[in-house]
Protein backbone atom coordinates (compact mmCIF):
# COMPACT_ATOMS: atom_id res chain seq x y z
CA UNK A 1 0.00 0.00 0.00
CA UNK A 2 1.41 3.44 -0.92
CA UNK A 3 3.08 5.21 1.97
CA UNK A 4 3.84 2.09 4.02
CA UNK A 5 7.51 2.10 5.06
CA UNK A 6 9.55 -0.82 3.74
CA UNK A 7 11.08 -3.25 6.18
CA UNK A 8 14.24 -3.97 4.24
CA UNK A 9 17.78 -3.14 5.21
CA UNK A 10 17.56 0.29 3.61
CA UNK A 11 19.72 -0.49 0.58
CA UNK A 12 17.92 -0.49 -2.78
CA UNK A 13 18.35 0.58 -6.39
CA UNK A 14 17.82 4.24 -5.51
CA UNK A 15 20.81 4.37 -3.17
CA UNK A 16 21.63 3.87 0.51
CA UNK A 17 18.99 4.88 3.02
CA UNK A 18 20.50 3.64 6.29
CA UNK A 19 20.16 7.06 7.95
CA UNK A 20 16.51 7.59 6.99
CA UNK A 21 13.90 8.22 9.62
CA UNK A 22 10.65 6.25 9.48
CA UNK A 23 8.72 9.31 8.20
CA UNK A 24 11.29 10.05 5.51
CA UNK A 25 11.07 6.43 4.40
CA UNK A 26 7.27 6.70 4.33
CA UNK A 27 7.44 9.77 2.12
CA UNK A 28 10.02 8.25 -0.22
CA UNK A 29 8.07 5.00 -0.52
CA UNK A 30 4.87 6.89 -1.41
CA UNK A 31 6.63 8.95 -4.09
CA UNK A 32 8.46 5.98 -5.60
CA UNK A 33 5.29 3.87 -5.60
CA UNK A 34 3.40 6.59 -7.42
CA UNK A 35 6.20 6.93 -9.98
CA UNK A 36 5.96 3.22 -10.75
CA UNK A 37 2.59 4.05 -12.36
CA UNK A 38 4.09 6.80 -14.56
CA UNK A 39 2.88 6.64 -18.16
CA UNK A 40 4.13 8.83 -21.01
CA UNK A 41 1.89 10.22 -23.76
CA UNK A 42 4.39 10.99 -26.51
CA UNK A 43 1.79 12.34 -28.91
CA UNK A 44 0.36 14.98 -26.56
CA UNK A 45 3.43 15.64 -24.37
CA UNK A 46 1.72 14.60 -21.14
CA UNK A 47 2.33 12.10 -18.37
CA UNK A 48 -0.16 10.21 -16.22
CA UNK A 49 0.34 9.25 -12.60
CA UNK A 50 -1.69 7.29 -10.06
CA UNK A 51 -1.39 9.23 -6.80
CA UNK A 52 -4.10 7.65 -4.64
CA UNK A 53 -4.98 4.04 -3.94
CA UNK A 54 -6.80 3.41 -0.67
CA UNK A 55 -10.15 2.07 0.53
CA UNK A 56 -11.61 5.55 0.95
CA UNK A 57 -10.60 7.24 -2.27
CA UNK A 58 -9.71 4.40 -4.61
CA UNK A 59 -7.14 4.74 -7.38
CA UNK A 60 -6.89 8.21 -8.89
CA UNK A 61 -4.98 9.01 -12.08
CA UNK A 62 -3.88 12.56 -12.77
CA UNK A 63 -2.67 14.14 -16.00
CA UNK A 64 0.31 16.51 -16.07
CA UNK A 65 1.47 18.72 -18.93
CA UNK A 66 4.51 20.25 -17.18
CA UNK A 67 7.19 19.29 -14.70
CA UNK A 68 6.35 21.82 -11.98
CA UNK A 69 2.78 20.57 -11.55
CA UNK A 70 4.01 16.98 -11.41
CA UNK A 71 6.60 17.88 -8.77
CA UNK A 72 4.01 19.74 -6.72
CA UNK A 73 1.69 16.70 -6.70
CA UNK A 74 4.53 14.39 -5.67
CA UNK A 75 5.78 16.73 -2.95
CA UNK A 76 2.26 16.96 -1.55
CA UNK A 77 1.90 13.18 -1.63
CA UNK A 78 5.26 12.66 0.09
CA UNK A 79 4.63 15.25 2.79
CA UNK A 80 1.21 13.81 3.61
CA UNK A 81 2.84 10.45 4.26
CA UNK A 82 5.69 12.02 6.21
CA UNK A 83 3.16 13.80 8.45
CA UNK A 84 1.42 10.48 9.11
CA UNK A 85 4.60 8.90 10.51
CA UNK A 86 6.45 11.86 12.07
CA UNK A 87 6.44 12.35 15.86
CA UNK A 88 4.29 15.22 17.12
CA UNK A 89 4.53 17.57 20.06
CA UNK A 90 1.89 20.16 20.87
CA UNK A 91 -0.02 19.36 17.69
CA UNK A 92 2.92 20.00 15.33
CA UNK A 93 5.59 17.68 13.90
CA UNK A 94 8.78 17.69 15.95
CA UNK A 95 10.88 17.70 12.77
CA UNK A 96 10.55 19.67 9.56
CA UNK A 97 8.38 18.06 6.89
CA UNK A 98 9.91 18.72 3.48
CA UNK A 99 9.69 16.24 0.58
CA UNK A 100 11.41 18.38 -2.09
CA UNK A 101 14.67 16.45 -1.91
CA UNK A 102 12.90 13.10 -1.98
CA UNK A 103 10.99 14.06 -5.12
CA UNK A 104 14.05 15.49 -6.89
CA UNK A 105 15.99 12.29 -6.23
CA UNK A 106 13.14 10.00 -7.29
CA UNK A 107 12.47 11.90 -10.52
CA UNK A 108 16.14 11.81 -11.54
CA UNK A 109 15.82 8.16 -12.63
CA UNK A 110 12.55 8.44 -14.56
CA UNK A 111 13.50 10.51 -17.61
CA UNK A 112 10.45 12.72 -17.06
CA UNK A 113 12.48 15.96 -17.01
CA UNK A 114 13.98 15.13 -20.39
CA UNK A 115 10.50 14.19 -21.65
CA UNK A 116 9.05 17.60 -20.80
CA UNK A 117 12.14 19.39 -22.15
CA UNK A 118 11.75 17.52 -25.45
CA UNK A 119 8.07 18.36 -25.77
CA UNK A 120 8.53 22.01 -24.89
CA UNK A 121 11.77 22.65 -26.76
CA UNK A 122 11.97 25.88 -28.72
CA UNK A 123 13.75 26.19 -32.06
CA UNK A 124 17.42 27.16 -31.74
CA UNK A 125 17.78 30.13 -34.05
CA UNK A 126 19.09 33.67 -33.92
CA UNK A 127 15.86 34.83 -35.57
CA UNK A 128 12.57 33.65 -34.09
CA UNK A 129 8.93 34.01 -34.99
CA UNK A 130 7.78 35.19 -31.58
CA UNK A 131 4.16 34.86 -30.50
CA UNK A 132 2.91 36.68 -27.40
CA UNK A 133 -0.56 35.26 -28.07
CA UNK A 134 -0.65 33.16 -24.92
CA UNK A 135 0.49 36.07 -22.77
CA UNK A 136 -0.90 39.14 -24.45
CA UNK A 137 -3.95 37.44 -26.00
CA UNK A 138 -2.94 39.09 -29.24
CA UNK A 139 -2.85 37.04 -32.44
CA UNK A 140 -0.25 39.24 -34.15
CA UNK A 141 3.11 37.59 -34.87
CA UNK A 142 6.32 39.51 -35.38
CA UNK A 143 9.78 38.41 -36.48
CA UNK A 144 12.51 39.90 -34.28
CA UNK A 145 15.91 38.86 -33.02
CA UNK A 146 16.51 37.29 -29.62
CA UNK A 147 17.71 40.48 -27.90
CA UNK A 148 14.60 42.36 -28.98
CA UNK A 149 12.45 39.46 -27.78
CA UNK A 150 14.00 39.78 -24.34
CA UNK A 151 13.53 43.52 -24.19
CA UNK A 152 9.99 43.53 -25.56
CA UNK A 153 8.90 40.63 -23.39
CA UNK A 154 10.34 42.13 -20.21
CA UNK A 155 8.77 45.51 -20.85
CA UNK A 156 5.45 43.79 -21.49
CA UNK A 157 5.80 41.76 -18.27
CA UNK A 158 6.43 45.00 -16.38
CA UNK A 159 2.90 46.01 -17.37
CA UNK A 160 1.44 42.53 -16.81
CA UNK A 161 3.53 40.92 -14.03
CA UNK A 162 0.88 38.27 -13.34
CA UNK A 163 1.86 36.70 -16.68
CA UNK A 164 5.20 35.62 -15.20
CA UNK A 165 3.37 32.41 -14.31
CA UNK A 166 2.70 31.71 -17.99
CA UNK A 167 6.39 31.48 -18.87
CA UNK A 168 8.03 28.14 -19.54
CA UNK A 169 10.53 27.40 -16.74
CA UNK A 170 13.50 27.66 -19.15
CA UNK A 171 12.25 31.03 -20.41
CA UNK A 172 12.02 32.12 -16.79
CA UNK A 173 15.69 31.26 -16.29
CA UNK A 174 16.55 33.24 -19.42
CA UNK A 175 14.52 36.15 -18.07
CA UNK A 176 16.46 36.17 -14.79
CA UNK A 177 19.76 35.98 -16.66
CA UNK A 178 18.75 38.95 -18.82
CA UNK A 179 17.72 40.97 -15.77
CA UNK A 180 21.14 40.45 -14.17
CA UNK A 181 22.86 41.29 -17.44
CA UNK A 182 20.86 44.52 -17.46
CA UNK A 183 22.15 45.24 -13.93
CA UNK A 184 25.72 45.16 -15.26
CA UNK A 185 26.75 41.56 -14.58
CA UNK A 186 28.47 39.19 -16.97
CA UNK A 187 26.08 36.23 -16.93
CA UNK A 188 26.27 32.58 -17.86
CA UNK A 189 23.11 30.51 -18.16
CA UNK A 190 23.79 26.87 -17.32
CA UNK A 191 22.73 23.99 -19.53
CA UNK A 192 19.26 22.50 -19.14
CA UNK A 193 20.40 19.73 -16.81
CA UNK A 194 20.36 18.98 -13.10
CA UNK A 195 22.98 21.60 -12.38
CA UNK A 196 23.58 21.22 -8.66
CA UNK A 197 21.97 24.34 -7.28
CA UNK A 198 22.41 27.21 -9.71
CA UNK A 199 20.84 28.15 -13.02
CA UNK A 200 22.63 31.46 -13.60
CA UNK A 201 26.17 32.54 -12.72
CA UNK A 202 26.63 36.33 -12.53
CA UNK A 203 30.11 37.89 -12.41
CA UNK A 204 31.02 41.50 -11.70
CA UNK A 205 34.26 43.45 -11.45
CA UNK A 206 34.96 46.68 -9.65
CA UNK A 207 37.90 48.42 -7.95
CA UNK A 208 37.54 46.08 -4.97
CA UNK A 209 37.77 42.85 -6.97
CA UNK A 210 35.56 40.21 -8.55
CA UNK A 211 32.29 38.85 -7.22
CA UNK A 212 30.45 35.66 -8.16
CA UNK A 213 26.72 35.35 -7.59
CA UNK A 214 24.99 31.98 -8.05
CA UNK A 215 21.29 32.23 -8.83
CA UNK A 216 18.80 29.39 -8.59
CA UNK A 217 15.47 29.91 -10.35
CA UNK A 218 12.23 28.40 -9.07
CA UNK A 219 9.28 28.91 -11.40
CA UNK A 220 6.58 27.85 -8.94
CA UNK A 221 2.84 28.49 -8.79
CA UNK A 222 1.51 31.19 -6.46
CA UNK A 223 0.58 28.67 -3.77
CA UNK A 224 3.69 26.48 -3.78
CA UNK A 225 6.25 27.98 -1.42
CA UNK A 226 9.98 27.38 -1.72
CA UNK A 227 11.04 25.21 1.21
CA UNK A 228 14.09 25.30 3.42
CA UNK A 229 15.60 22.31 1.63
CA UNK A 230 16.18 24.43 -1.48
CA UNK A 231 17.83 27.16 0.61
CA UNK A 232 20.11 24.70 2.39
CA UNK A 233 21.09 23.16 -0.94
CA UNK A 234 22.07 26.50 -2.46
CA UNK A 235 24.00 27.41 0.68
CA UNK A 236 26.06 24.25 0.20
CA UNK A 237 26.75 25.09 -3.43
CA UNK A 238 27.73 28.69 -2.60
CA UNK A 239 30.21 27.41 0.00
CA UNK A 240 31.51 24.68 -2.30
CA UNK A 241 32.09 27.08 -5.19
CA UNK A 242 33.51 29.77 -2.85
CA UNK A 243 30.98 32.17 -4.38
CA UNK A 244 30.33 35.64 -3.02
CA UNK A 245 26.60 35.12 -2.57
CA UNK A 246 23.64 33.04 -3.62
CA UNK A 247 20.18 34.12 -4.72
CA UNK A 248 16.97 32.13 -5.10
CA UNK A 249 14.62 33.88 -7.54
CA UNK A 250 11.06 32.59 -7.54
CA UNK A 251 7.63 33.48 -8.88
CA UNK A 252 6.28 32.32 -5.52
CA UNK A 253 7.23 32.97 -1.89
CA UNK A 254 9.30 31.26 0.80
CA UNK A 255 8.23 29.10 3.70
CA UNK A 256 8.72 30.37 7.24
CA UNK A 257 11.35 27.67 7.79
CA UNK A 258 13.29 28.92 4.76
CA UNK A 259 13.27 32.51 6.02
CA UNK A 260 14.16 31.44 9.57
CA UNK A 261 17.10 29.42 8.26
CA UNK A 262 18.64 32.61 6.83
CA UNK A 263 18.18 34.50 10.11
CA UNK A 264 19.25 31.73 12.48
CA UNK A 265 22.34 30.90 10.40
CA UNK A 266 23.38 34.57 10.03
CA UNK A 267 23.36 34.28 6.25
CA UNK A 268 21.86 37.69 5.45
CA UNK A 269 25.01 38.66 3.54
CA UNK A 270 25.47 35.31 1.78
CA UNK A 271 21.98 34.33 0.65
CA UNK A 272 19.13 36.46 -0.67
CA UNK A 273 15.58 35.16 -1.07
CA UNK A 274 13.92 36.96 -3.98
CA UNK A 275 10.16 36.34 -4.00
CA UNK A 276 7.50 37.34 -6.53
CA UNK A 277 7.38 40.94 -5.29
CA UNK A 278 11.15 41.35 -5.60
CA UNK A 279 11.05 39.82 -9.07
CA UNK A 280 8.38 42.25 -10.22
CA UNK A 281 10.57 45.14 -9.03
CA UNK A 282 13.51 43.79 -11.03
CA UNK A 283 11.33 43.59 -14.13
CA UNK A 284 9.99 47.12 -13.67
CA UNK A 285 13.51 48.54 -13.27
CA UNK A 286 14.73 46.86 -16.45
CA UNK A 287 16.38 49.46 -18.69
CA UNK A 288 17.02 47.52 -21.88
CA UNK A 289 19.04 49.02 -24.68
CA UNK A 290 20.59 52.35 -23.77
Secondary structure as the mmCIF struct_conf table of DSSP 4:
data_model
#
loop_
_struct_conf.conf_type_id
_struct_conf.id
_struct_conf.beg_label_comp_id
_struct_conf.beg_label_asym_id
_struct_conf.beg_label_seq_id
_struct_conf.end_label_comp_id
_struct_conf.end_label_asym_id
_struct_conf.end_label_seq_id
TURN_TY1_P TURN_TY1_P1 UNK A 2 UNK A 3
HELX_LH_PP_P HELX_LH_PP_P1 UNK A 4 UNK A 6
BEND BEND1 UNK A 8 UNK A 8
BEND BEND2 UNK A 10 UNK A 10
STRN STRN1 UNK A 11 UNK A 12
TURN_TY1_P TURN_TY1_P2 UNK A 13 UNK A 14
STRN STRN2 UNK A 15 UNK A 16
TURN_TY1_P TURN_TY1_P3 UNK A 18 UNK A 19
HELX_RH_AL_P HELX_RH_AL_P1 UNK A 22 UNK A 35
TURN_TY1_P TURN_TY1_P4 UNK A 36 UNK A 37
STRN STRN3 UNK A 39 UNK A 41
TURN_TY1_P TURN_TY1_P5 UNK A 42 UNK A 45
STRN STRN4 UNK A 46 UNK A 52
BEND BEND3 UNK A 54 UNK A 54
TURN_TY1_P TURN_TY1_P6 UNK A 55 UNK A 57
STRN STRN5 UNK A 60 UNK A 64
BEND BEND4 UNK A 65 UNK A 66
HELX_RH_AL_P HELX_RH_AL_P2 UNK A 67 UNK A 85
BEND BEND5 UNK A 86 UNK A 86
STRN STRN6 UNK A 88 UNK A 89
TURN_TY1_P TURN_TY1_P7 UNK A 90 UNK A 91
STRN STRN7 UNK A 92 UNK A 93
BEND BEND6 UNK A 94 UNK A 95
HELX_RH_AL_P HELX_RH_AL_P3 UNK A 100 UNK A 107
TURN_TY1_P TURN_TY1_P8 UNK A 108 UNK A 111
HELX_RH_AL_P HELX_RH_AL_P4 UNK A 112 UNK A 119
TURN_TY1_P TURN_TY1_P9 UNK A 120 UNK A 120
HELX_LH_PP_P HELX_LH_PP_P2 UNK A 121 UNK A 123
BEND BEND7 UNK A 126 UNK A 126
STRN STRN8 UNK A 127 UNK A 131
HELX_RH_AL_P HELX_RH_AL_P5 UNK A 133 UNK A 136
STRN STRN9 UNK A 141 UNK A 145
HELX_RH_AL_P HELX_RH_AL_P6 UNK A 146 UNK A 159
HELX_RH_3T_P HELX_RH_3T_P1 UNK A 161 UNK A 166
BEND BEND8 UNK A 167 UNK A 167
HELX_RH_AL_P HELX_RH_AL_P7 UNK A 169 UNK A 182
TURN_TY1_P TURN_TY1_P10 UNK A 183 UNK A 184
STRN STRN10 UNK A 186 UNK A 189
HELX_LH_PP_P HELX_LH_PP_P3 UNK A 190 UNK A 191
BEND BEND9 UNK A 192 UNK A 193
BEND BEND10 UNK A 196 UNK A 197
BEND BEND11 UNK A 199 UNK A 199
STRN STRN11 UNK A 200 UNK A 206
TURN_TY1_P TURN_TY1_P11 UNK A 207 UNK A 208
STRN STRN12 UNK A 209 UNK A 218
TURN_TY1_P TURN_TY1_P12 UNK A 222 UNK A 223
HELX_LH_PP_P HELX_LH_PP_P4 UNK A 225 UNK A 225
STRN STRN13 UNK A 226 UNK A 226
HELX_LH_PP_P HELX_LH_PP_P5 UNK A 227 UNK A 227
HELX_RH_AL_P HELX_RH_AL_P8 UNK A 228 UNK A 240
TURN_TY1_P TURN_TY1_P13 UNK A 241 UNK A 242
BEND BEND12 UNK A 244 UNK A 244
STRN STRN14 UNK A 245 UNK A 250
BEND BEND13 UNK A 251 UNK A 252
STRN STRN15 UNK A 254 UNK A 254
HELX_RH_AL_P HELX_RH_AL_P9 UNK A 256 UNK A 264
TURN_TY1_P TURN_TY1_P14 UNK A 265 UNK A 266
TURN_TY1_P TURN_TY1_P15 UNK A 268 UNK A 270
STRN STRN16 UNK A 271 UNK A 274
HELX_RH_AL_P HELX_RH_AL_P10 UNK A 276 UNK A 284
TURN_TY1_P TURN_TY1_P16 UNK A 285 UNK A 285
#
